[in-house]
Amino acid sequence: MLEPEVTVMDIGMPGLNGVDACRELLREVPEMRIIVLTVHGEDAYVIEALRAGARGYVLKTQAGSDLVRAIGEVTQGRTYLSPSVSSAVVQAFLAGSTSPADPLTPREREVLQLVAEGRSTKEVAGILGVSVKTAETHRTRLMTKLDIHHTAGLVHYAIRRGLIRV
């Protein structure tokens, strides 16, 4: 098994979003350093990625100048944020703003992402290795928890949370 010292990933990835992938990777390889390379510069995305254990956050618009520096910084055990992101995060912190905690469990986020990607319940069950009934139960709990009653609402929520891109 490969165990890279530094991993670079996006937030919006098919199958498993970058925040959950970050959590999974760090559960398996706690010493790994993860840099998020993304178009999402909003405070909520940055804070959620950092909470998941990311050590760097680089915007794709600044990747040419920032990515090499980010790799160097996180390799040395430090945290790196693109300048425009870091100032926004500091301002949010000083204003006492925090990102609302994600109400979903990792499994619910997986189901949400798969549904938002257009997968049927049967496909979700196959991908997750569970029965169709279990997949349907996850979907029902997810919709109840979010107070969303239609698939379109789930897709909209997933887009807002950065789980899928349009």
Sequence and secondary structure as in RCSB ss.txt:
>XXXX:A:sequence
MLEPEVTVMDIGMPGLNGVDACRELLREVPEMRIIVLTVHGEDAYVIEALRAGARGYVLKTQAGSDLVRAIGEVT
QGRTYLSPSVSSAVVQAFLAGSTSPADPLTPREREVLQLVAEGRSTKEVAGILGVSVKTAETHRTRLMTKLDIHH
TAGLVHYAIRRGLIRV
>XXXX:A:secstr
    SEEEE SS SSS HHHHHHHHHHH TT EEEEEES  SHHHHHHHHHTT SEEEEGGGHHHHHHHHHHHHH
TT  EE HHHHHHHHHHHHTT       S HHHHHHHHHHHTT  HHHHHHHHTS HHHHHHHHHHHHHHHT  S
HHHHHHHHHHTTSS  
